Amino acid sequence: MASIVIRNLDDDLKARLRQRARRHGRSMEEETREILRGVLATETRTGLDFWRSVRHRFAGLDDVWFSIARRSAEAAAAGTPEPPTFG
């Protein structure tokens, strides 16, 4: 198992962590592990739920193709794109 050291922790934050650990009947170290587990588990689930909802939303659509205008030979040789025309 890995270890982590947290430096420069505010005194108020440390006191609140100590109180929270006491309420839950845990050490500060175990309380910190539980907080990290909870936050990271929620973050992972939220990310997966987002992508599931995106896939569900667009599941019925066919592939979408965009036509990309070709550059002129001069612009390609110069290595700079041509500006768009709005005509």
N, C-alpha and C positions, 0 to 999 in steps of 0.2 A: 504494500500500500504506500501511496505517496504522502508526503507531508507538505504543509504550506505554512508560511509565516506571514502574518499581516502586521506591517509596521505602521506607525503614525495613525493609529486608531483613535478617534476622538474619545475623550473621557466620557462624554454623555452617551455616545453610541455603545461603549463598552458597558456602562452601567445599565442601559436598556437591555442589552444582550444578557447580562447577568440576571436581571429581573425576569426576563422571558424564560430563560433556562430554569430558574427556580420554580416558576409557575408550572412548567411542564415536567418538573422532577428530573431534569437532565443536567449534565455538566455543560459549561459554556462551549466546550469543544464539540460535544454531541449536538447541542442546539444549533451550532453553526453548520454542522454537516446536514442536519435536517432542513435548515433554511436553504442551503445550496441545492439539495436534492429537489425540494419543492419548486424552487424557481426554475431550475434547469428542466425539470420534467414538464412544467407548464409551457415553457418556451418551445420545447420540441413538439409537443402536441399542437400548439397553436400554429407553428409553421407547417406541420403536416396537414392540419385542417384547412389552412389557407390553400395549399396546392390541390387538395382534394376538391375543394369548392371551385377552383379555377378549371380543373379538368372536367368536372361535372357540368359547369356552365357552357363550355365550348365542345363538349363531347359530340354533339349532333352535327357540328359543322364540318364540311369538307375542307380539304387543304385549300389554303388561300395563296395565290400566286400574285406577285407584283412584277410589273414590267419595269425594268431599269433602263433608262435611256443610255445609249452608247455615247462615249466621248468621241470627239473628233480626233483624227490622227495627230493634229497639231497639239491639241491639249494633252493627249496621251504621251507624246514625245517630250513635252515640256514638264510632265509630271504634276501638273496642276489641274484641278477640276474646272470645268466650265461653269460659270454662274448660271443659275436657273433663269429661265425666261418665263414671264408671267403674261403671256399674250393671248 
